[in-house]
């Protein structure tokens, strides 16, 4: 991206200050709205989402729900959250882990179906490995039905969580079965922190 030189930048700043003061009012208003939209711990959010398998679900359907909001560079963080949740509640049907991938509105509409198909294929492979662990622990359930990924191409899903669609923000949310927000972090929480949040959400 080309940046204006010092003189050009100075002219832009002066024009903004004196010719269009309403600009700063609009920016302040937008910031206030964004802050007001942030989810608050202790409040109820019976939000609904659709995953890449076109399954609709609600945060108020009785499950403890952990949502990791990631972008394409956060795969390692998403795996860390998944590993820690598995150690706490592996195979527990009441606990649901969802990975929400924020594509930051960068995927063109004609390519979204292909991207979703690639994600589903990766989930199929992952489910086969999880199914083996289910068999070892005598869990008689289809592991593929326990894996949830939301591909957010248009920003509607992350917006429900108070996150800007163009943001690269990483976040982890824990909701109880009524959709009450129990905890929120902006980094990978420790196993102890997750365990405490899940316990409180039950």
C-alpha positions as CSV (number, residue, x, y, z in Angstrom):
1,X,0.0,0.0,0.0
2,X,1.3,3.5,-0.9
3,X,1.3,5.9,2.0
4,X,1.1,9.7,1.4
5,X,4.2,11.8,2.1
6,X,4.4,14.1,5.2
7,X,2.9,17.0,3.4
8,X,0.0,15.0,1.9
9,X,-0.7,13.5,5.3
10,X,-0.7,16.9,6.9
11,X,-3.2,18.2,4.3
12,X,-5.5,15.3,4.9
13,X,-5.4,15.8,8.6
14,X,-6.2,19.5,8.3
15,X,-9.1,18.8,6.0
16,X,-10.5,16.3,8.4
17,X,-10.3,18.6,11.3
18,X,-11.7,21.8,9.8
19,X,-13.7,20.8,6.8
20,X,-15.4,17.6,8.1
21,X,-15.7,17.7,11.9
22,X,-18.7,15.3,11.6
23,X,-16.2,12.6,10.6
24,X,-14.9,12.4,14.1
25,X,-18.4,12.3,15.6
26,X,-19.2,9.3,13.3
27,X,-16.0,7.5,14.3
28,X,-16.7,8.1,18.0
29,X,-20.3,6.9,17.5
30,X,-19.1,3.7,15.7
31,X,-16.6,3.0,18.5
32,X,-19.3,3.4,21.1
33,X,-21.6,1.0,19.2
34,X,-18.8,-1.5,18.8
35,X,-18.1,-1.4,22.6
36,X,-21.8,-1.7,23.4
37,X,-22.0,-4.8,21.2
38,X,-19.4,-6.7,23.2
39,X,-20.8,-9.7,25.0
40,X,-20.8,-9.4,28.8
41,X,-20.1,-12.3,31.1
42,X,-23.2,-13.2,33.0
43,X,-25.7,-12.1,30.3
44,X,-27.8,-14.6,28.3
45,X,-27.2,-14.9,24.5
46,X,-29.5,-17.5,23.0
47,X,-27.7,-17.1,19.6
48,X,-28.1,-19.5,16.7
49,X,-25.5,-20.7,14.2
50,X,-25.1,-22.9,11.2
51,X,-22.0,-25.1,10.7
52,X,-20.3,-26.4,7.5
53,X,-22.5,-29.5,7.7
54,X,-25.6,-27.1,7.6
55,X,-26.6,-28.1,11.1
56,X,-28.4,-25.4,12.9
57,X,-28.0,-25.1,16.7
58,X,-28.7,-22.7,19.5
59,X,-26.5,-21.7,22.5
60,X,-29.7,-22.2,24.6
61,X,-30.3,-25.8,23.8
62,X,-28.9,-27.3,27.0
63,X,-25.3,-27.9,26.0
64,X,-22.2,-26.3,27.5
65,X,-20.7,-24.7,24.5
66,X,-17.1,-23.6,24.0
67,X,-16.5,-21.4,20.9
68,X,-13.1,-20.7,19.6
69,X,-13.0,-17.8,17.2
70,X,-10.0,-18.1,14.9
71,X,-8.7,-16.9,11.6
72,X,-6.6,-18.9,9.2
73,X,-3.4,-18.2,11.0
74,X,-4.7,-19.5,14.3
75,X,-4.8,-23.2,13.6
76,X,-2.3,-24.0,16.4
77,X,-4.3,-22.0,18.9
78,X,-7.5,-23.8,17.9
79,X,-5.8,-27.2,18.3
80,X,-4.6,-26.2,21.8
81,X,-8.1,-25.3,22.9
82,X,-9.4,-28.6,21.4
83,X,-6.7,-30.6,23.2
84,X,-7.5,-29.0,26.6
85,X,-11.2,-29.4,26.2
86,X,-10.8,-33.0,25.3
87,X,-8.7,-33.7,28.4
88,X,-11.6,-32.2,30.5
89,X,-14.7,-33.6,28.9
90,X,-13.8,-36.1,26.1
91,X,-16.9,-37.9,24.8
92,X,-19.2,-35.9,27.1
93,X,-22.4,-35.3,25.0
94,X,-23.3,-32.3,27.1
95,X,-20.2,-30.4,26.2
96,X,-19.9,-29.0,22.6
97,X,-16.7,-27.5,21.2
98,X,-17.1,-25.3,18.1
99,X,-14.4,-23.8,16.0
100,X,-15.6,-20.6,14.3
101,X,-13.3,-19.6,11.4
102,X,-13.5,-15.9,10.6
103,X,-12.4,-15.6,7.0
104,X,-12.6,-11.8,7.4
105,X,-14.8,-11.5,4.2
106,X,-11.8,-12.4,2.0
107,X,-13.2,-15.5,0.3
108,X,-15.1,-14.7,-2.9
109,X,-18.6,-16.1,-3.2
110,X,-17.8,-18.6,-6.0
111,X,-15.1,-20.2,-3.9
112,X,-17.0,-20.6,-0.7
113,X,-18.5,-23.9,-1.6
114,X,-15.1,-25.4,-2.4
115,X,-13.6,-24.1,0.8
116,X,-16.5,-25.6,2.8
117,X,-16.0,-28.9,1.0
118,X,-12.3,-28.9,2.0
119,X,-13.1,-28.2,5.6
120,X,-15.7,-31.1,5.6
121,X,-13.1,-33.4,4.2
122,X,-10.6,-32.5,6.9
123,X,-13.3,-33.1,9.5
124,X,-14.1,-36.5,8.1
125,X,-10.4,-37.5,8.5
126,X,-10.3,-36.1,12.1
127,X,-13.5,-37.9,13.0
128,X,-12.0,-41.3,12.0
129,X,-9.2,-40.7,14.5
130,X,-11.7,-39.6,17.2
131,X,-13.8,-42.7,16.4
132,X,-10.9,-45.0,17.3
133,X,-10.6,-43.3,20.7
134,X,-14.4,-43.6,21.2
135,X,-14.1,-47.4,20.5
136,X,-11.3,-47.7,23.1
137,X,-13.5,-46.0,25.7
138,X,-16.7,-47.9,24.6
139,X,-18.5,-44.7,23.6
140,X,-21.1,-45.8,21.1
141,X,-21.6,-42.6,19.2
142,X,-20.7,-41.3,15.7
143,X,-17.7,-39.0,16.3
144,X,-18.4,-37.0,13.2
145,X,-21.6,-35.7,14.8
146,X,-19.5,-34.3,17.7
147,X,-17.2,-32.1,15.5
148,X,-18.5,-28.6,14.8
149,X,-16.9,-26.0,12.5
150,X,-18.5,-22.7,11.4
151,X,-17.0,-21.2,8.2
152,X,-17.9,-17.5,8.6
153,X,-17.5,-16.0,5.1
154,X,-19.7,-13.0,5.5
155,X,-19.1,-12.0,9.1
156,X,-22.6,-12.7,10.4
157,X,-21.5,-15.3,12.9
158,X,-18.6,-13.4,14.5
159,X,-20.8,-10.2,14.6
160,X,-23.2,-12.1,16.9
161,X,-20.3,-12.5,19.3
162,X,-19.4,-8.8,19.2
163,X,-16.4,-9.3,17.0
164,X,-15.8,-7.3,13.8
165,X,-15.8,-9.4,10.6
166,X,-12.6,-7.8,9.4
167,X,-10.8,-8.3,12.8
168,X,-8.0,-10.8,13.3
169,X,-9.1,-11.2,16.9
170,X,-8.7,-14.6,18.6
171,X,-11.3,-15.4,21.3
172,X,-12.6,-18.2,23.4
173,X,-16.2,-18.2,24.8
174,X,-17.8,-20.6,27.3
175,X,-21.7,-20.6,27.4
176,X,-23.9,-22.6,29.7
177,X,-27.0,-24.5,28.5
178,X,-29.2,-21.3,28.5
179,X,-26.8,-19.3,26.5
180,X,-25.3,-17.4,29.5
181,X,-21.8,-16.3,28.9
182,X,-19.6,-17.8,31.6
183,X,-16.2,-16.8,30.5
184,X,-14.4,-15.1,27.6
185,X,-10.6,-15.0,26.8
186,X,-8.6,-13.4,24.1
187,X,-5.9,-16.0,24.3
188,X,-5.7,-19.8,24.8
189,X,-6.9,-20.3,28.4
190,X,-5.1,-22.8,30.6
191,X,-6.6,-26.2,31.2
192,X,-7.4,-25.2,34.8
193,X,-9.2,-22.1,33.6
194,X,-11.2,-24.0,31.1
195,X,-12.1,-26.7,33.6
196,X,-13.4,-24.2,36.0
197,X,-15.5,-22.4,33.4
198,X,-17.0,-25.7,32.1
199,X,-17.7,-26.7,35.7
200,X,-19.5,-23.4,36.3
201,X,-21.4,-23.8,33.0
202,X,-22.8,-27.2,33.8
